[in-house]
Amino acid sequence: MNKPRYARIDHIRAAAVVSMVLYHALWDLVYLYGLHLPWYRGIPGFLWQQSICWTFILLSGFCHGMSRNPRKAALRVFLAGLLVSAVTWIFTPDIKISFGVLTLLGSSGLLLWVLSPALSRLSPAVGLGLSTALFALTRNVNSGWLGFWGMRILELPKALYANWFTSFLGFPFPRFSSSDYFSLFPWFFLFLCGYYLNRLFREKECLSLLQGRDVPLLRRISRHSLLIYLLHQPLLSVLFTLIF
C-alpha cells in the first residue's frame, strides 16, 4: 500500500525554499554589492530570516517520523552541512559558516533518533508544551543567559563559552564567528516541537488535513530542497558576477 503524500507539507517547504533563495539574493546585493535597503538590515529583514529558519526546523522535526530511514536522512543532511562549512572556510573565509542550519538539522535528527525511545514516552501535548517552554527559556543562550523574551532569569557562567564544542552546543567562545550560526541549543527544542506536533496530529487523526492538492512544481522544489540549498548560493554568485 502506497503511503499518502502530504501535499501541503510540500507547499510549505517549497514556499520556504523560494523565500530562502530570495532572501539570500538580497543578502548578496546588500552586503556584497552595496545595495541600500535599510529595512533589510533592520527588524523586517530579521523577521524574514527567522520565518525561513523556523519553518525549515519545525518541518524537519515534523517529518522526522515520516522518513523511512531517519538516521540515514539526518546523516545525509549533517554531511551536507559539513560540506558547506568546508567550502566557505576555503573559498570565502571572511563569511565562513560554522555550525550552520544544515549541521543543526542533521545533528538534531541524529540526536532525536537516539533519544526517541525515551522521548516517545511523553504524551504529544506534554512533549510539545515542554519543548516550547525550553525553546523559549534557552532562546538567548548564545548571548549568555536564560530567560523568556527580554526577562533574564539566569546569567550563565562564562566558563561555558570555551571552545568549538561548546559553540556547537550553544555557548560560543569569544572569538567565534559564523555567517550562519544555528547551535544545537536552543534550536533542538524547536525541532522537538515539530516532532511532537506530528505525534499530536497522529493522535488526533488529522494528518489527512495535510494531504491537499498536489502541485507538481511545488512537489519537485520540496523534494529537491537540499540540492537547491547547496546550489543556490553558487548560482547566485555566478549570476551577480555576470551582471555586475
Beta strands, then each sheet from edge to edge (+ up, - down):
strand 1: 145-148
strand 2: 151-155
sheet 1: 1+ 2-
end
